[in-house]
Amino acid sequence: MTGAVWTRQGSRVIQSIQNASSRRSHTALKSEYDVLVIGGGRNARSSAAYLQKGGLQTAVLERRHVLGGAAVTEELFPGFHFSRCSYLLSLFRPHIYEDLELKKHGLKIYRRNPHAFSPMLEDGVGGAPPRSLTLGSDMVLNRKEIGKFSQKDAMVEFNAYLDKLASAAQPLLDAPPVDIIGLTSGSLRTRITAAKTLMPLVKCGLKLGKNIPDFYEIVTAPIMKILNQWFESEPLKATLATDAVIGAMTSPYNPGSGYVLLHHVMGELEKEKGSWGYVEGGMGGVSNAIASSARSHGASIFTEKDVQEILVGPDGVAKGVVLKDGSEIHSKLVLSNATPYVTFKKLTPQASLSPEFIKAIDQFDYTSPVTKINVAVDKLPNFLAAPSPDGKPGPHHQCSIHLNCESVEVLETAYKESINGKYSTRPMLEMTIPSVLDPTLAPPGAHVVSFFTQFTPYYLEGKEWTDQDKEAYADLVFDWVEQYAPGFKSSVVGRDILTPPDLERIFGLTGGNIFHGSMSLDQLYLARPLPCLSNYRTPIKGLYLCGSGCHPGGGVMGSPGWNAALAVMADMKRS
């Protein structure tokens, strides 16, 4: 990179957005609360809002200078505001959206239609541009787009199939897993109470009805087994397959990848099923709205409060936390929004946990294939497959733009290179340009571009990433983008490169895993993060988990926090 181009290597950030909702609280940090919540992510603040509404004096302690966990907005280069980690909104449970009155607290969403654009790397025929595949909510236009590649393939029936399965699974997202221990032991009263946890599973089964075998197949099968039954077009299968491997170190041919696709279509935005959108002002906007809601109920939220240790008394009960500056803050209860690894291996005194439990925590998989690259550009990318010579955004610019999606084999080759310790030489690229809908993010005429790239290992052939490695990988990514959109490289004025170790160090994402742990079948529902922890309670009395390392997993905004708050309130009622 030459000329006036800024490069950030994960740590050198010139400024962060800290508006009225994310500034350091003017309220002084007290020495005692009813509840302390470790971490300022979305689930942490959702828990805090519900617990404060329930009458418990609650304080949130965020390590960084900006609230939001992975959902933050940061000004990485002058005038360019980025959703630095998390970059799209969906999977936000509607009851939480309404309960916390997030629209009232400033949340504004830009919904996208169309939502997917896959340009082809090919020569046009007869002077025409290369082909592309654009998908949205208009099924007539979808059929026309798919017809460029296949006259047989159709999305209407496939979408109906997915919608039926995803809708049936909705009750499982909004409730804790079945209480197996309560059902199989304890008093009759305990068993009756535990039996209520079966209801979401029963509702799911009844709604599925004769489709139970289909549900079982999609959550256990490789996504290619499913897609090959429905489609013949390689670009269509590859585009859909990206949602089955996004954020996951897995292949479209691996069992369980079908569930990852289903997980991503369970979402909705403002009652529109399957919708994904941009948040005005970046993803920090949703974080600020939840924080504003929590504060409106009396919760205290603090930044730059780095927790060093969870205080555990001689009786094995959580008593509060110790900050890195040595301050002790006491509480009756502690909720951790950190990953299970950070919670139990770094924050909890090891003497308070059994060796067997620690060994089990060590087995939880956090493998990540993701390198996120945030890019400031001085002009809109112009794709050969959908030219925009006047520089004005077209419908395709608002989409998730899938590059290197000509065939599933391209994705498979990228995966295989990574499991051998190398980054992919033709990586899977998901490109978004939120500034085409949200003008607050970049100076006039300029844009912010996000690349969610795969596959990149945590260690490069057994060694740590160097700055030179990061630059070389980003150059490779840009070389591929240049083939689809000539002139892109010359438009770049700054870039921020976040490899898996960077995502871990900056955002606390163990292994760089965006889901707080792989969404593999052995780490879902009753086993997330461990069978003994699936009800948000821990071996330390008074310590709860409220992050995405719990059911229902990463991306389902607010649900782990909501479920953890329910567990706390239920325990308070019993005591």
C-alpha positions in Angstrom: 0.0 0.0 0.0 1.4 3.4 -1.0 0.4 7.0 -0.9 -2.1 8.4 1.6 -3.4 5.1 2.9 -4.0 4.3 6.5 -3.5 0.8 7.8 -4.6 -0.4 11.2 -3.3 -3.6 12.6 -6.1 -4.2 15.1 -4.8 -2.0 17.8 -3.9 1.4 16.3 -7.3 3.1 16.2 -7.4 6.8 16.1 -10.8 7.4 17.7 -14.0 5.6 18.7 -17.6 6.7 18.5 -18.8 7.5 22.0 -22.1 9.2 21.8 -24.4 10.1 24.7 -25.3 6.4 25.2 -21.8 5.0 25.2 -19.9 7.6 27.1 -18.5 6.8 30.5 -21.4 7.0 33.0 -21.6 10.2 35.1 -22.8 8.0 38.0 -19.9 7.0 40.3 -19.2 3.3 40.6 -20.5 2.2 43.9 -18.8 -0.5 46.1 -21.9 -2.7 46.2 -24.8 -3.7 43.9 -27.4 -6.5 43.8 -26.0 -7.7 40.4 -22.8 -7.1 38.5 -22.7 -8.0 34.8 -19.2 -8.5 33.3 -18.9 -7.2 29.7 -20.9 -4.6 27.9 -22.2 -6.7 25.0 -25.8 -6.8 23.8 -26.7 -9.8 25.9 -25.1 -8.3 29.0 -27.2 -5.1 28.6 -30.3 -7.1 27.9 -29.8 -9.0 31.1 -29.2 -5.7 33.0 -32.3 -4.1 31.6 -34.5 -7.0 32.6 -32.9 -7.5 36.1 -33.2 -3.7 36.8 -36.8 -3.8 35.7 -37.2 -6.7 38.2 -36.0 -4.5 41.0 -32.4 -5.5 41.3 -29.8 -2.8 41.4 -27.6 -3.7 38.4 -24.3 -2.5 37.1 -22.6 -3.4 33.8 -18.8 -3.4 33.6 -17.2 -3.0 30.2 -13.5 -3.5 29.7 -13.1 -1.3 26.6 -13.7 2.4 26.2 -16.7 1.8 24.0 -19.8 -0.2 24.8 -21.2 -3.0 22.7 -18.8 -6.0 22.8 -18.6 -7.1 19.2 -21.5 -4.7 18.2 -19.6 -1.4 18.2 -19.1 1.6 15.9 -15.6 3.0 15.7 -14.1 5.8 13.7 -11.0 4.1 12.4 -10.1 6.8 9.9 -11.2 10.5 9.9 -14.9 10.7 8.9 -15.3 6.9 8.4 -17.4 5.1 11.0 -17.3 1.3 11.0 -19.2 -1.6 12.5 -15.8 -2.9 13.4 -16.8 -6.5 14.2 -20.4 -7.4 14.0 -21.9 -5.8 10.9 -25.5 -6.9 10.2 -28.6 -7.0 12.4 -31.0 -9.9 12.5 -31.9 -12.7 14.9 -33.1 -10.1 17.4 -35.9 -11.6 19.3 -39.1 -9.5 18.7 -40.3 -9.6 22.3 -37.0 -8.2 23.5 -37.1 -5.5 20.8 -40.6 -4.5 22.1 -40.0 -5.0 25.8 -36.9 -2.7 25.8 -38.6 -0.2 23.5 -35.6 0.1 21.3 -37.2 2.2 18.7 -38.0 4.7 21.3 -34.4 4.6 22.5 -33.1 5.5 19.0 -32.7 2.3 17.1 -33.2 2.8 13.4 -32.8 0.0 10.9 -32.2 0.0 7.2 -33.7 -3.2 5.7 -32.1 -4.5 2.6 -34.0 -5.7 -0.6 -32.4 -7.3 -2.5 -30.2 -8.9 0.0 -27.7 -11.1 -1.9 -25.6 -10.3 -5.0 -23.1 -12.8 -6.5 -21.2 -11.5 -9.5 -19.5 -14.0 -11.7 -15.9 -13.9 -12.7 -16.3 -14.6 -16.4 -16.3 -12.9 -19.8 -19.6 -11.5 -20.9 -21.2 -13.0 -24.1 -21.7 -10.8 -27.1 -20.5 -7.7 -25.3 -22.9 -8.1 -22.4 -21.6 -7.8 -18.8 -20.6 -11.0 -16.9 -23.6 -12.7 -15.3 -24.6 -12.2 -11.7 -27.1 -13.6 -9.3 -29.3 -11.2 -7.2 -31.7 -12.5 -4.7 -34.4 -10.6 -2.6 -37.9 -10.9 -1.4 -39.5 -10.6 -4.9 -39.9 -14.2 -6.1 -40.6 -13.2 -9.6 -37.3 -11.3 -9.9 -35.6 -14.2 -8.1 -36.8 -16.6 -10.7 -35.6 -14.4 -13.5 -32.2 -14.1 -11.9 -31.9 -17.8 -11.2 -33.0 -18.4 -14.8 -29.6 -17.1 -16.0 -28.1 -20.3 -14.7 -30.9 -22.8 -14.5 -34.5 -23.1 -15.8 -35.3 -25.8 -13.3 -34.2 -24.1 -10.0 -36.8 -22.1 -8.0 -36.6 -20.5 -4.6 -40.3 -20.3 -3.7 -40.6 -23.9 -2.6 -37.1 -23.9 -0.9 -37.9 -20.8 1.0 -41.2 -22.3 2.1 -39.4 -25.4 3.3 -36.9 -23.4 5.3 -39.5 -21.1 6.7 -41.6 -24.0 8.0 -38.6 -25.5 9.8 -37.3 -22.2 11.1 -40.7 -21.1 12.4 -41.2 -24.3 14.2 -37.8 -23.8 16.0 -38.7 -20.3 17.2 -40.0 -21.4 20.6 -36.6 -23.1 21.3 -34.8 -19.7 20.9 -36.8 -17.9 23.6 -36.5 -20.4 26.4 -33.8 -22.3 28.3 -33.2 -25.9 27.3 -35.1 -28.7 29.0 -34.2 -29.0 32.7 -33.0 -32.7 32.6 -31.7 -32.6 36.2 -35.0 -31.2 37.6 -37.0 -33.7 35.6 -35.1 -36.7 36.9 -34.3 -35.8 40.5 -35.6 -33.8 43.4 -39.1 -33.4 44.9 -42.4 -33.8 43.1 -42.7 -30.0 43.1 -39.3 -29.6 41.5 -40.2 -32.1 38.8 -43.5 -30.4 38.0 -41.7 -27.1 37.7 -39.0 -28.7 35.5 -41.7 -30.3 33.3 -42.7 -26.8 32.1 -39.3 -26.6 30.4 -40.5 -29.3 28.0 -43.2 -27.0 26.5 -41.0 -25.2 23.9 -39.8 -28.6 22.7 -43.4 -29.9 22.6 -44.5 -26.8 20.7 -41.7 -27.2 18.2 -42.6 -30.9 17.6 -46.3 -30.2 17.2 -45.6 -27.4 14.7 -43.2 -29.5 12.7 -45.6 -32.5 12.6 -44.9 -34.6 9.6 -41.8 -32.4 8.9 -39.9 -33.7 11.9 -37.7 -35.9 9.6 -36.9 -32.9 7.5 -35.9 -30.9 10.6 -33.7 -33.8 11.8 -32.1 -34.0 8.4 -31.2 -30.3 8.0 -29.7 -30.0 11.5 -27.5 -33.1 11.1 -26.7 -33.2 7.4 -24.1 -31.5 5.3 -25.8 -28.5 3.6 -24.7 -29.9 0.2 -26.9 -32.9 0.8 -29.9 -30.6 1.1 -28.9 -28.1 -1.6 -28.2 -30.9 -4.2 -31.8 -32.2 -3.6 -33.2 -28.8 -4.5 -30.9 -27.1 -7.0 -28.6 -27.7 -10.0 -27.1 -24.2 -10.4 -23.6 -23.9 -8.9 -23.7 -20.2 -8.3 -27.0 -20.5 -6.5 -25.8 -23.4 -4.4 -22.6 -21.6 -3.6 -24.4 -18.4 -2.5 -26.7 -20.4 -0.2 -23.8 -22.5 1.1 -22.0 -19.4 2.4 -24.7 -19.0 5.1 -24.0 -22.6 6.1 -20.3 -22.0 6.7 -20.2 -18.3 7.7 -18.1 -17.9 10.8 -17.6 -21.6 11.0 -14.4 -23.6 10.4 -16.3 -26.2 8.4 -17.0 -27.3 4.8 -20.4 -27.3 3.0 -19.8 -31.1 2.8 -19.4 -31.6 6.6 -22.3 -32.9 8.7 -24.0 -30.1 10.8 -23.4 -27.3 8.2 -27.1 -27.6 7.4 -28.0 -26.3 10.9 -25.8 -23.2 10.5 -27.8 -22.2 7.4 -31.1 -22.8 9.4 -29.7 -20.8 12.3 -29.2 -17.8 10.0 -32.7 -17.9 8.5 -34.4 -17.9 11.9 -34.0 -14.2 12.2 -36.4 -11.3 11.6 -36.3 -7.5 11.6 -39.4 -5.5 12.6 -41.7 -8.6 11.9 -40.1 -9.3 8.5 -38.9 -12.9 8.7 -35.5 -13.8 7.4 -34.6 -10.1 7.1 -31.1 -8.7 7.7 -30.3 -5.0 7.9 -28.0 -2.2 8.7 -28.2 -0.2 11.9 -28.1 3.6 11.5 -24.8 4.8 12.8 -23.3 1.3 12.6 -23.8 -1.6 15.0 -23.0 0.6 17.9 -26.5 2.0 17.4 -28.2 -1.2 18.6 -25.8 -1.3 21.6 -26.5 2.3 22.5 -30.3 1.7 22.2 -30.1 -1.2 24.6 -27.9 0.7 27.0 -30.3 3.7 26.9 -33.2 1.3 27.7 -31.3 -0.3 30.6 -30.3 3.1 32.0 -33.9 4.4 31.7 -34.8 1.7 34.3 -32.0 2.7 36.6 -29.2 0.3 35.5 -25.6 1.7 35.8 -23.3 1.1 32.8 -19.6 1.8 33.0 -16.8 1.6 30.4 -13.0 1.1 31.1 -13.8 -1.2 34.0 -11.6 -4.2 33.4 -12.5 -7.2 35.6 -9.5 -9.1 36.8 -11.2 -11.8 38.9 -14.6 -12.9 40.2 -14.7 -12.9 44.0 -15.7 -16.3 45.4 -16.1 -16.7 49.2 -15.0 -19.6 51.3 -18.6 -20.9 51.0 -18.2 -21.2 47.2 -20.6 -18.3 46.5 -19.8 -15.4 44.1 -19.4 -12.2 46.1 -18.5 -9.6 43.4 -15.5 -8.8 41.3 -12.0 -7.3 41.5 -11.0 -4.8 38.9 -7.6 -4.6 37.3 -6.9 -1.4 39.3 -7.4 -3.4 42.5 -10.9 -2.1 43.3 -13.4 -4.6 44.8 -17.1 -4.3 44.0 -19.4 -6.5 45.9 -22.7 -8.0 44.8 -25.2 -10.7 45.6 -25.0 -12.1 42.0 -22.6 -12.0 39.1 -23.4 -12.5 35.4 -20.7 -13.1 32.9 -21.1 -12.1 29.3 -17.6 -13.3 28.5 -17.0 -16.5 26.7 -17.1 -19.7 28.9 -13.3 -20.0 28.5 -12.6 -16.4 29.7 -15.2 -16.8 32.5 -13.8 -20.0 34.0 -10.2 -20.1 32.9 -9.3 -16.4 33.4 -11.8 -14.8 35.8 -12.8 -17.5 38.2 -10.3 -18.7 40.9 -9.2 -22.1 39.7 -9.3 -23.5 43.2 -13.1 -22.9 43.2 -13.6 -25.3 40.3 -13.1 -29.0 40.1 -10.3 -30.4 37.8 -13.0 -32.4 35.9 -15.0 -29.2 35.2 -11.9 -27.3 34.1 -11.0 -30.2 31.8 -14.5 -30.1 30.3 -14.2 -26.3 29.7 -11.0 -26.9 27.8 -12.8 -29.2 25.3 -15.2 -26.5 24.1 -14.3 -25.6 20.5 -13.6 -22.0 19.6 -12.0 -22.5 16.2 -12.6 -19.6 13.9 -11.9 -19.1 10.1 -12.6 -15.4 10.1 -10.5 -12.4 9.2 -12.5 -9.1 9.1 -11.2 -6.3 7.0 -12.7 -2.8 7.3 -12.0 -0.5 4.4 -12.4 3.2 3.7 -12.8 4.0 0.0 -13.1 7.3 -1.8 -15.6 6.1 -4.4 -18.2 3.4 -4.8 -17.0 0.0 -6.1 -18.1 -0.5 -9.7 -18.7 -4.1 -10.6 -18.2 -5.5 -14.1 -21.4 -7.6 -13.7 -23.5 -4.6 -12.7 -21.9 -1.4 -13.9 -22.6 1.9 -12.3 -20.6 4.4 -14.3 -22.3 7.4 -12.8 -21.1 6.4 -9.3 -24.6 6.1 -7.9 -25.5 3.1 -5.8 -27.6 0.4 -7.5 -29.8 -2.1 -5.7 -26.9 -4.6 -5.6 -24.7 -2.3 -3.6 -26.9 -2.7 -0.5 -26.6 -6.5 -0.6 -24.3 -8.9 1.0 -22.0 -9.2 -2.0 -20.6 -12.7 -2.4 -17.3 -12.9 -4.2 -15.6 -16.2 -5.2 -19.0 -17.9 -5.3 -19.0 -19.3 -8.8 -19.1 -22.8 -7.4 -19.2 -24.8 -4.2 -15.8 -26.3 -5.1 -14.3 -22.8 -4.7 -15.5 -22.7 -1.1 -14.4 -26.3 -0.5 -10.9 -25.6 -1.8 -10.6 -22.5 0.4 -11.6 -24.5 3.5 -9.1 -27.3 2.7 -6.2 -24.9 2.5 -7.1 -23.4 5.9 -7.2 -26.7 7.7 -3.7 -27.3 6.6 -2.6 -24.1 8.4 -2.6 -21.7 5.4 -4.9 -18.9 4.5 -7.1 -19.5 1.5 -5.5 -18.4 -1.8 -9.0 -17.8 -3.2 -10.9 -16.9 0.0 -14.7 -16.8 0.5 -15.5 -13.1 0.6 -18.7 -11.5 1.9 -18.6 -7.7 1.1 -21.0 -5.2 2.5 -21.3 -1.4 1.9 -23.6 -0.1 4.6 -23.0 3.6 3.7 -25.1 3.2 0.5 -28.1 3.2 2.8 -26.7 5.0 5.8 -25.0 8.3 4.8 -23.9 9.0 8.4 -21.0 6.5 8.1 -18.7 8.2 5.6 -17.9 11.6 4.0 -20.0 12.6 0.9 -19.0 10.4 -2.1 -16.9 8.1 0.1 -18.0 4.7 1.6 -17.2 2.2 4.3 -16.7 -1.4 3.1 -16.7 -4.5 5.3 -15.1 -7.8 4.2 -16.0 -10.9 6.2 -13.4 -13.3 4.9 -12.8 -17.0 5.2 -10.8 -19.2 5.6 -7.9 -18.0 7.8 -6.4 -20.1 10.7 -5.5 -18.8 14.1 -1.9 -19.8 13.5 -0.3 -19.6 10.1 1.5 -23.0 9.7 2.0 -23.1 13.4 3.3 -19.5 13.8 1.7 -16.3 14.9 0.5 -13.8 12.3 2.9 -10.9 11.7 2.0 -7.5 10.4 3.6 -8.6 7.1 1.3 -11.6 7.0 -1.8 -9.5 7.6 -0.8 -7.1 4.8 -0.1 -9.9 2.4 -3.5 -11.5 3.1 -5.3 -8.2 2.7 -3.5 -7.5 -0.6 -4.6 -11.0 -1.8 -8.2 -10.2 -0.8 -8.1 -6.9 -2.7 -6.5 -8.5 -5.7 -9.6 -10.7 -6.0 -12.0 -7.8 -5.4 -10.2 -5.9 -8.2 -11.1 -8.7 -10.7 -14.8 -8.2 -10.0 -14.6 -4.4 -9.5 -11.7 -2.8 -11.4 -10.5 0.4 -9.7 -11.3 -0.8 -6.2 -7.6 -1.0 -5.1 -6.9 2.6 -6.1 -10.0 3.8 -4.2 -8.8 2.5 -0.8 -7.8 5.2 1.6 -7.5 3.0 4.8 -7.9 -0.5 6.0 -8.2 -2.3 9.3 -7.2 -6.0 9.4 -8.5 -8.2 12.1 -7.3 -11.8 12.1 -8.7 -14.4 14.6 -6.0 -13.5 17.2 -7.0 -9.8 16.8 -10.7 -10.6 17.2 -9.8 -12.4 20.4 -7.5 -9.7 21.8 -9.7 -6.7 21.1 -13.2 -8.1 21.5 -12.6 -11.0 23.9 -13.8 -13.5 21.4 -11.9 -16.7 22.4 -10.2 -18.1 19.3 -11.6 -15.2 17.3 -14.9 -17.1 17.2 -17.8 -14.7 16.5 -20.4 -17.1 18.1 -18.5 -17.4 21.5 -17.9 -21.0 20.5 -18.5 -23.1 17.4 -22.2 -23.8 16.5 -21.5 -27.5 15.9 -24.1 -30.1 16.9 -22.2 -31.2 20.0 -22.2 -27.6 21.3 -25.9 -26.7 20.9 -29.0 -26.7 23.1 -28.5 -29.0 26.0 -24.7 -29.1 25.4 -24.1 -25.4 25.1 -21.5 -24.8 26.5 -21.7 -28.0 28.6 -24.6 -30.2 29.7 -24.1 -29.0 33.3 -24.2 -25.3 32.2 -27.1 -25.3 29.7 -29.4 -23.6 32.2 -27.1 -20.5 32.6 -26.2 -21.5 36.2 -22.6 -22.5 37.1 -20.8 -24.6 39.7 -20.3 -21.3 41.6 -23.5 -20.3 43.4 -24.5 -16.8 42.4 -22.5 -16.9 39.1 -24.5 -17.1 35.9 -23.6 -17.1 32.2 -25.4 -14.6 29.9 -23.4 -14.6 26.7 -23.5 -16.3 23.3 -21.6 -19.3 24.7 -25.0 -20.3 26.1 -28.1 -21.4 24.3 -29.3 -20.4 21.7 -25.8 -19.4 20.6 -24.2 -16.6 18.7 -26.1 -14.0 16.7 -29.4 -14.5 18.5 -29.3 -11.1 20.0 -30.7 -10.7 23.5 -31.9 -14.3 24.0 -29.0 -15.6 26.1 -29.3 -12.4 28.2 -33.1 -12.8 28.5 -32.9 -16.4 29.5 -30.1 -15.8 32.0 -32.3 -13.0 33.6 -35.2 -15.5 33.8 -32.9 -18.0 35.6 -31.8 -15.4 38.1 -35.4 -14.3 38.8 -36.5 -17.9 39.2 -33.7 -18.6 41.7 -34.6 -15.4 43.6 -38.2 -16.4 43.8 -37.3 -19.9 45.1 -35.0 -18.4 47.8 
